[in-house]
């Protein structure tokens, strides 16, 4: 037996409705005409009735129930044309709506299509092709031009240009050489590489992005939750109102028409369709927005607080100068590098890199190490205690810096340098001056954010005041807060929220977890492959491009604006139709036509969000 799919039902019922219309005008009220109309009603109305019954079983009175009641009523009073027209229009509208909604999910669908389908790995000296799910950590994967990388891993051989758009949203391929990190789902455009698998299967960045995007679509915005709650009470209310109208007017056709035109279809779909389109646009551009509520909040942010190192700066600081006291500069570097052996902070890595460049590979590690948040490190090297950090660390340990040393430190800080002090509990051993480079696009980003209406843009850093002030002035920030411990950042955010409104924290996700978690919104920049960023932040910018932040905030505002447009339009259409019913100028079939058109227009309006950010197609800002 031929299965009636949705498209087949649309075609069959459409042909029957067209024949019915012709027969109605040629033969008038005739048995052949009536049979054709009833046949059309059965073809189009059966799935509607099934959906209604299924929903009622779960104590849900939805749109399908309203339409079913109206159609059954129309058949009972002999209004076969109205029943045929209403069922066809409802089914046709539902078909167009589902096709158009597919468009809003196109960015997410495009991501799914980038899922690697094969992996070529070396086992027992041979290249074999297996499913990406069968790759295990430590396998060596071989990827050739045009192929998708099946794992997160490290390049161990070869050279290739990799298109990372699926992860970071970057359109320009990135050159990958041995030692570089690559991600699952990215594509080699030219070249050939061998990759050691570090993360496989569901642990890869690409798999986690897909999971988070899918979860984000299920996390509803406050507006959406309200509308669903409203619909829960509104639909039964309309049924009661229709019954009251019939009891008063004794006009069954009028009451049935009220049921149809009062369907809140456009209103219910107005918010989720915009949210899905907005999240899809973000995912396509390397921006993970974790749900509808986050999308709404992002557009209402009044304060943006930035971490400095790795966020406003490149996060690749370099040692610029050394000042040693009573020891050689090489010995100063050696001690500092040993102390920083376990450090993940960019400043620690800068010291290690400088030491290896100057005196060679250092394999020694401290026998004891204690990280003191916001101050530095206390380590034991060669049975001696060494302090490596800022002034606070030395003061806390009772060490006083003499006048000449303090003068030198201040002169370095006034030049925008970050100073790392190396000392024993008795004396200062030396000063290491380090500077990071401000990102090229940081100043432009600040200008763009102010144009978007952000009230306050500030910097929160553990660095010294002079270095922080130099960067703040260069970027044109409103304020800066320096020499902060992690808990101090949380306190500052709380004060800013109380004074200006919704506050978001922007960091690299590595050492900003407390601030990212405590802010109204946590935004992580450069989160590709970073567990902390992916888990802690509400919004993750997968690349290090600061312009993505302006895009994310602009997209959020466009999405909220789109939702408001849809809601206003839906309410206006419902109001006009209701007035038309009450003055008896809107009949059942015409009411359904307008209802379906309004739903379709709401979806089409949401589809526009997929074009946000394009130079030739941008929503008004």
Secondary structure, DSSP 8 states (H G I E B T S, - for coil): -----HHHHHHHHHHHHHHHHHHHHHH-S-HHHHHHHHHHHHHHHHHHHHHHHHHHHTT---HHHHHHHHHHHHHHTT-HHHHHHHHHHHHHHHHHHHHHHHHHTHHHHHHHHTS---EEEEETTEEEEE-GGG--TT-EEEE-TT-B--SEEEEEEEEEEEE-HHHH---S-EEEETT-EE-TT-EEEEEEEEEEEEE-GGGSHHHHHHHHHHHHHHS--HHHHHHHHHHHHHHHHHHHHHHHHHHHH--HHHHHHHHHHT--HHHHHHHHHHHHHHHHHHHHTTEEE--HHHHHHHTT--EEEEEIIIIIB-S--EEEEEEESSS-HHHHHHHHHHHTTT--SHHHHHHHHHHHHHH-------SEEEEETTTEEEEEETTEEEEEE-HHHHHHTT----HHHHHHHHHHHHTT-EEEEEE-SSSEEEEEEEE--B-TTHHHHHHHHHHTT-SEEEEE-SS-HHHHHHHHHHHT-SEEE-S--HHHHHHHHHHHHHHHS-EEEEE-SSS-HHHHHHSSEEEEES-TT-HHHHHH-SEEESSS-THHHHHHHHHHHHHHHHHHHHHHHHHHHHHHHHHHHHTT---HHHHHHHHHHHHHHHHHHHHGGGGTTBTTB----
